[in-house]
Amino acid sequence: MSDIHANSVAFVRKTEIPPAPPPYAATGPVKWLRENLFATPANSLLTIAALYVIWLILSGALPWIANGIWTTSSLTECRQALDGVAGACFSVLTERWNQLLFGFQYPSEFYWRPTLALVLLFVAAAPVLFFDLPRKLLVFTAVYPFIAFWLIWGGTILTPILALAGVIAGALVYQRLVTGSFAYGFFGGIIAAFIVWTVGGWIIPAGASDSAMLTAVPSRDLGGFMLNMMLGVTCVTLSVPIGIALALGRQSSMPLIKMICVVFIEFIRGVPLITLLFVASVMLAYFFPPESTLDLFLRVVIMITMFSSAYIAEVIRGGLAALPKGQYEAADSLGLDYPQAMRLIILPQALKISIPGIVNIAVGLFKDTTLVSVIGMFDIVGMIRGPILASTEWNGVYWELLGFASVLFFIVCYGISQYSQWLERRLATDHR
């Protein structure tokens, strides 16, 4: 009887049954395809059409790339080696890579100098781009422009040292007399650097020690992708602080300052960059003393910086306008003066809002550096259009050269875009 009673008691599970895996169609690659590519009949048709276009492009491009020739010394030899087969003539890249990267006049024995300057650029930019790094590294960031100048242009090391001394001296004076902030004083000291640098050119002894000398390379010998990088980095670096000053000046309560900033911004934004480059090439020298010989590279930097700073000023002005009025009132309630309020409260928030616009202008500016080829500067596009295609060995090669230039520009611009997206995610404190 007890056995019958024991068998009639219901079984009670003490643990839960493990959940069954989801259906295969609701997870993994199949789920992603259904949600992103074949969610609706219209999306399915667009996906099929896009895949067909991609197949058409790759079916023609991949064999052309795979059959490419890398070892010939001229276009004629390349076509003979292909023997009627469709293929790229990549030999022009192996033959003229140095001209594409460094120009055709920069001495080949000094290629290590701009290469080292490029490597040091990443070291100098790291503490600015990634603010988790030790702040002590900013010392090298401040010194880097003078090191890069000495490496690329050469000459006596006393010239960049004297310019650095002028910046430090001007920053200290500006800090003590005007702002009380060394960061603002550093930008103010740049003006003093040009004055001290110019005077220093008269007092630097002609017979400087050979150990402190690098063979001087004039600016007219700069070229290739190196020239695009130098113009892009220099102009973007200078245009951001100038754009901030213009944006603040346009919102100033002083009528004269506001009028000057408004006229400058609207005039520069209303003139094409190509026109400003022609002005830099032909007319800008007339604004300086007759005995002065202002370098063409410096004139181009001035014009491109003016152009980009006007656009960056409008982007930052939009970021300032997007801030609620309470932020300004909060700064006033804390007893902060105007420089302190801008530096500690207003500008950090406005610049965070302006990141996409600033990056868009930086990418566009870097690509627009190819316009200098129309005023006789042999950047990478100028090298392709000029010395390389003008030579009898490679006259007729277009896709390989322009494709190589496109890859270089894509790598730089894509890197800038990815960093900006990372920075936006890192600074998205209001969404956490």
C-alpha positions in Angstrom: 0.0 0.0 0.0 2.8 2.4 0.8 4.4 1.6 -2.5 1.3 2.6 -4.4 1.0 5.8 -2.4 4.7 6.7 -3.1 4.2 6.2 -6.8 1.1 8.4 -6.9 2.8 11.5 -5.5 3.5 14.1 -8.3 7.1 14.8 -9.2 8.2 18.4 -8.4 11.3 19.6 -10.3 13.8 21.5 -8.1 15.7 23.2 -11.0 14.5 25.0 -14.1 14.7 23.4 -17.5 17.5 25.1 -19.5 16.1 27.4 -22.2 16.0 26.0 -25.7 18.3 27.7 -28.3 16.5 30.2 -30.5 15.6 29.1 -34.0 18.5 29.3 -36.5 16.6 31.9 -38.6 16.3 34.2 -35.7 20.0 34.5 -34.8 23.4 34.7 -36.4 24.1 35.7 -40.0 20.6 34.7 -41.2 19.0 37.1 -38.7 21.3 40.0 -39.8 20.6 39.4 -43.5 16.8 39.3 -42.9 16.9 42.5 -40.8 19.3 44.5 -42.9 19.2 43.3 -46.5 15.9 41.5 -47.0 13.5 43.1 -44.5 11.0 44.1 -47.1 10.4 43.3 -50.8 11.8 46.8 -51.8 15.0 46.3 -49.7 15.4 42.8 -51.3 15.2 44.3 -54.8 17.7 47.1 -53.8 20.1 44.5 -52.3 20.0 42.3 -55.4 20.6 45.3 -57.7 23.5 46.5 -55.5 25.1 43.1 -55.5 24.8 43.0 -59.3 26.5 46.4 -59.7 29.3 45.3 -57.3 29.7 42.1 -59.3 30.0 44.1 -62.5 32.7 46.3 -61.0 34.7 43.6 -59.4 34.5 41.3 -62.4 36.3 43.9 -64.4 38.6 45.4 -61.7 39.9 42.2 -60.1 41.4 40.6 -63.2 42.9 44.0 -64.2 44.5 44.2 -60.8 45.5 40.5 -60.7 47.2 40.7 -64.1 49.2 43.9 -63.1 52.8 44.2 -64.0 55.3 45.6 -61.5 58.7 45.1 -63.0 58.9 46.9 -66.3 60.7 50.3 -66.9 58.2 51.9 -69.3 54.6 51.7 -70.6 55.8 50.1 -73.8 57.5 47.2 -72.0 54.5 46.8 -69.8 52.1 46.4 -72.8 54.5 44.0 -74.4 54.6 41.9 -71.2 50.8 41.9 -71.0 50.6 40.8 -74.6 47.0 41.9 -75.1 45.7 40.8 -71.7 43.8 43.4 -69.7 46.1 44.3 -66.8 47.4 47.3 -64.8 50.8 48.7 -65.3 51.8 49.1 -61.7 55.4 49.5 -62.7 55.0 53.2 -62.8 54.5 53.0 -59.0 57.7 51.1 -58.4 59.6 53.3 -60.7 58.2 56.7 -59.6 57.1 56.1 -55.9 59.8 58.5 -54.7 58.4 61.3 -56.9 54.8 60.6 -55.9 55.7 60.8 -52.2 58.5 63.4 -52.0 58.5 65.2 -55.4 61.1 65.1 -58.1 63.5 67.8 -56.6 63.8 66.8 -52.9 67.2 65.1 -52.6 66.8 61.3 -52.3 69.5 61.0 -49.7 67.4 63.2 -47.4 64.1 61.1 -47.6 64.7 60.0 -44.0 64.1 63.6 -42.8 60.5 64.0 -43.8 59.8 60.4 -42.9 61.2 60.9 -39.4 59.1 64.1 -39.2 56.0 62.1 -40.1 56.7 59.5 -37.4 57.3 62.2 -34.8 54.0 63.8 -35.9 52.1 60.8 -34.5 54.0 61.0 -31.3 53.3 64.7 -31.0 49.6 64.4 -31.8 49.0 61.5 -29.5 48.6 63.5 -26.2 46.3 66.0 -28.0 44.1 63.4 -29.6 44.0 60.9 -26.7 43.7 62.8 -23.5 44.2 59.8 -21.3 48.0 60.0 -22.0 50.2 61.9 -19.5 50.1 65.6 -19.9 53.8 65.8 -19.7 53.9 64.6 -23.3 52.4 68.0 -24.4 55.9 69.4 -23.9 57.1 67.5 -27.0 53.9 68.5 -28.8 54.8 72.1 -28.3 58.4 71.6 -29.5 57.5 69.4 -32.5 56.7 72.1 -35.0 60.2 73.5 -34.6 61.8 70.0 -34.9 59.7 69.3 -38.0 60.8 72.6 -39.6 64.4 71.8 -39.0 64.2 68.3 -40.3 62.3 69.1 -43.5 63.9 72.4 -44.5 67.3 71.9 -42.9 69.7 74.7 -42.1 71.2 75.6 -38.7 69.4 74.4 -35.6 69.7 77.9 -34.1 66.8 79.1 -36.3 64.1 76.9 -34.7 65.7 77.3 -31.3 65.4 81.1 -31.6 61.8 80.8 -32.8 60.9 78.6 -29.9 62.6 81.0 -27.5 60.4 83.8 -29.1 57.2 81.8 -28.5 58.1 81.1 -24.9 59.1 84.7 -24.2 55.9 86.0 -25.9 53.7 83.5 -24.0 55.2 84.5 -20.7 54.7 88.2 -21.4 51.2 87.7 -22.7 50.4 85.6 -19.7 51.6 88.2 -17.2 50.1 91.3 -18.9 46.9 90.0 -20.6 45.3 86.7 -19.7 47.1 85.1 -16.8 46.8 81.8 -18.7 49.9 80.2 -20.2 47.7 78.3 -22.7 46.3 81.5 -24.2 49.7 83.1 -23.9 51.3 80.4 -26.0 49.1 81.4 -28.9 49.8 85.0 -28.3 53.5 84.3 -28.2 53.5 83.0 -31.8 53.3 86.6 -33.0 56.4 87.4 -31.0 58.1 84.3 -32.5 57.9 85.7 -36.0 59.5 89.0 -34.9 62.3 87.3 -33.0 62.8 84.8 -35.8 63.2 87.6 -38.4 65.6 89.5 -36.2 67.4 86.2 -35.5 68.1 85.7 -39.2 70.3 88.8 -39.0 72.3 87.8 -35.9 72.7 84.1 -36.5 76.4 83.6 -37.5 77.0 82.5 -41.0 79.7 80.0 -39.9 77.5 77.9 -37.6 78.9 74.6 -36.4 78.5 71.8 -38.9 77.2 69.5 -36.1 74.2 71.8 -35.8 73.5 72.0 -39.5 71.4 70.0 -41.9 71.7 70.6 -45.6 69.2 73.3 -46.5 66.3 72.4 -48.9 64.4 75.3 -50.4 60.6 75.2 -50.4 60.4 75.0 -54.2 62.0 71.5 -53.9 59.1 70.2 -51.7 56.6 68.1 -53.5 54.5 64.9 -53.7 52.2 63.6 -51.0 54.6 65.1 -48.5 53.5 68.6 -49.6 49.8 67.7 -49.2 50.5 66.4 -45.7 52.5 69.5 -44.7 49.8 71.8 -46.0 46.9 69.9 -44.5 48.5 69.5 -41.0 49.8 73.0 -40.8 46.6 74.7 -42.1 44.2 72.7 -39.9 46.3 73.2 -36.8 46.4 77.0 -37.4 42.8 77.4 -38.5 41.2 75.9 -35.4 42.4 78.5 -32.9 41.9 81.3 -35.5 38.4 80.0 -36.1 37.7 80.0 -32.4 38.9 83.6 -32.1 36.7 84.7 -35.1 33.7 83.0 -33.8 34.1 84.7 -30.4 34.8 88.0 -32.2 31.6 87.7 -34.2 29.6 87.4 -31.0 31.5 90.2 -29.3 29.6 93.2 -27.9 32.3 95.5 -29.3 31.0 96.8 -32.6 34.4 97.3 -34.2 35.6 93.8 -33.4 32.3 92.3 -34.5 32.3 94.2 -37.8 35.9 93.1 -38.6 35.1 89.5 -37.9 31.9 89.5 -39.9 33.5 91.2 -42.9 36.4 88.7 -42.9 34.2 85.6 -42.5 31.7 86.6 -45.1 34.3 87.8 -47.6 36.5 84.6 -47.3 33.4 82.4 -47.5 32.2 84.2 -50.6 35.5 83.7 -52.6 36.6 80.3 -54.1 39.7 78.8 -52.7 41.3 78.6 -56.2 41.0 82.4 -56.4 42.8 82.8 -53.0 45.5 80.5 -54.2 46.1 82.7 -57.3 46.2 85.7 -55.0 48.8 83.9 -52.8 50.8 83.2 -55.9 50.7 86.5 -57.7 49.4 89.4 -55.4 50.2 88.6 -51.8 53.9 89.5 -52.1 52.8 93.1 -52.9 51.5 93.5 -49.3 55.0 93.0 -47.9 58.1 95.2 -48.1 59.8 95.2 -51.5 63.0 93.8 -50.1 61.3 90.8 -48.4 61.0 87.5 -50.3 58.0 85.7 -48.8 58.2 82.0 -49.6 55.4 80.6 -51.8 54.7 77.8 -49.3 54.2 80.4 -46.6 51.9 82.4 -48.8 49.8 79.3 -49.6 49.6 78.4 -45.9 48.3 81.9 -45.1 45.6 81.8 -47.7 44.4 78.2 -47.0 44.4 79.0 -43.3 42.3 82.1 -43.8 39.9 80.1 -46.0 39.5 77.2 -43.5 39.4 79.4 -40.4 36.4 81.3 -41.8 34.4 78.1 -42.2 35.5 76.7 -38.8 34.4 80.0 -37.3 30.9 79.5 -38.5 30.8 75.9 -37.3 32.0 77.0 -33.8 29.5 79.9 -33.8 26.8 77.3 -34.4 28.0 75.3 -31.5 28.0 78.4 -29.3 24.4 79.3 -30.4 23.3 75.7 -29.6 24.2 76.1 -25.9 21.3 77.1 -23.7 21.5 80.5 -22.1 21.6 78.9 -18.6 25.3 77.9 -19.3 26.3 81.5 -19.6 24.2 82.4 -16.6 25.9 79.6 -14.6 29.3 81.0 -15.4 28.3 84.4 -14.3 26.8 83.0 -11.1 30.2 81.4 -10.3 31.9 84.7 -10.6 34.0 83.8 -13.6 35.3 86.4 -15.9 34.9 86.2 -19.7 38.2 84.3 -20.4 37.5 81.8 -17.6 33.9 81.2 -18.6 34.9 80.5 -22.2 37.8 78.3 -21.3 36.1 76.3 -18.5 32.4 76.1 -19.4 31.4 77.5 -22.8 34.0 76.4 -25.3 34.4 72.8 -24.1 30.7 72.2 -24.7 30.6 74.2 -28.0 33.6 72.4 -29.4 32.0 69.0 -28.5 28.9 70.0 -30.5 31.1 71.3 -33.4 33.2 68.1 -33.8 31.4 66.8 -36.9 31.5 70.1 -38.6 35.2 70.7 -37.8 36.1 67.2 -39.0 34.1 67.8 -42.2 36.1 71.0 -42.9 39.4 69.3 -42.1 38.7 66.4 -44.5 37.6 68.8 -47.2 40.6 71.0 -46.6 43.0 68.1 -46.8 41.6 67.1 -50.2 41.6 70.7 -51.4 45.4 70.9 -51.0 45.6 69.3 -54.4 44.5 72.7 -55.8 48.0 74.0 -55.3 49.0 72.2 -58.5 47.3 74.9 -60.5 49.8 77.5 -59.2 52.9 75.5 -60.0 53.4 73.5 -56.8 54.1 69.9 -57.5 52.0 68.0 -54.9 51.0 64.4 -55.7 48.5 65.5 -58.3 50.9 68.1 -59.8 53.5 65.3 -60.0 51.1 63.1 -61.9 49.9 65.8 -64.3 53.4 67.2 -64.8 56.7 65.4 -64.7 55.4 61.8 -64.7 52.8 61.9 -67.5 55.0 64.3 -69.4 57.8 61.7 -69.6 57.9 59.5 -72.7 58.2 56.3 -70.6 54.8 56.7 -68.8 52.7 59.0 -71.0 49.3 57.3 -71.1 49.2 55.8 -67.5 46.3 57.3 -65.6 44.3 54.8 -63.6 47.3 53.4 -61.7 48.6 56.8 -60.7 45.2 58.4 -59.8 44.2 55.2 -58.0 47.4 55.3 -55.9 46.7 59.0 -55.0 43.1 58.1 -54.1 44.2 55.3 -51.8 46.6 57.7 -49.9 43.9 60.3 -49.5 41.3 57.7 -48.5 43.6 56.3 -45.7 44.2 59.8 -44.2 40.6 61.0 -44.5 39.1 57.7 -43.2 41.5 57.8 -40.3 40.3 61.3 -39.4 36.7 60.3 -39.7 37.1 57.2 -37.5 38.9 59.3 -34.8 36.1 61.9 -34.8 33.5 59.1 -34.3 35.5 57.7 -31.4 35.8 61.1 -29.9 32.1 61.8 -30.2 31.4 58.5 -28.4 33.9 59.3 -25.7 32.5 62.8 -25.1 28.8 61.8 -25.2 28.5 62.3 -21.5 24.9 63.7 -21.8 23.7 60.4 -23.2 25.0 58.1 -20.5 
